[in-house]
């Protein structure tokens, strides 16, 4: 019913074959895309339509054609439709076409330049590439070219690209919160969802570009903590380069873990890094630092939760007690992860080998039932 209504609104020609272009519908889509209320309808169609009509709709709107894609992207209203399009791509073939369309916009720096306010398109492109595992190396190559065009520096390093994406500003006098580019930070999170071998430069850029105080500000900020710090800690931290990045982050924030442990946002990083550290000695070092500030931790509920989750009191009772407590904590964490993944209680189905006489026996039984 909804599809029929949409087709009526778009003057969809049902008599057209799949190879024929919906010219009238295409013009209507193009008109809606540039209008504030009409663009919301186009976004709704992209989000809710079935796969078959989605492909036809995109073809009618010429969304997969480079020139039209760029027109949409450069418009103040229809660029949001492009973001929705990138977020709702259904097939690998569609993703490949979209990456081809957006390549030139990244290469010339248009969607990376802060003054153009189009980083949302870049964020959605990186998110799509991370989800479908397509075009990741291409995007990393064009990021350098794009920021090179923006900064007039053809030899720009990935480190500078990441700092430009995040655009971090530490709070000055009279301000409580740091400032950063929201879409740029989200794009960095998605860059860290690429295959691990492509994440090394991004991880290194984050850890080496910011000092301990800036990293602490990130841990205490909701958006920066979720997109940048969790971007590191949510990765495959048991393998390189993520395991190395976690280690470097831990070392860089030494001396600041107590302050983070009593912060409303920062304490999440303390809990997470305690679980993600691969070296038992590093975990012991963290528990030791927290034990030195146990009076401060006992001062509020957040700190008391850190005492439990990081086995601080157990560390003060001795090495053996601490080791047992950490082992139980990690086993509990693994068990909860298995439950969330749905692995607990799942039994593999055994394939029953059919005997040679099974087929004939079944046919005889069926024929008897028919006769009766």
Secondary structure, 3 states (H helix, E strand, C coil): CHHHHHHHHCCCCCCCCCCCCCHHHHHHHHHHHCCHHHHHHHHHHHHHCCHHHHHHHHHHCCCCCHHHHHHHHHCCCCHHHHHHHHHHCCCHHHHHHHHHHHHHHHHCCCCCCHHHCCHHHHHHHHHHHHHHCCCHHHHHHHHHHHHHHHHCCCCCCHHHHHHHHHCCECCCCCCCCCECCHHHHHHHHHHCCCCHHHCHHHHHHHHHHCCHHHHHHHHCCHHHHHHHHHHHHCCCCCCCCHHHHHHHHHHHCCCCHHHHHCCCCHHHHHHHHHHHCCCHHHHHHHHHHHHCCHHHHCCCHHHHHHHHHCCHHHHHHCHHHHHHHHHHHHHHHHHHHHHHHCCCCCCCCCCCCCCCCHHHHHHHHHHHHHHC
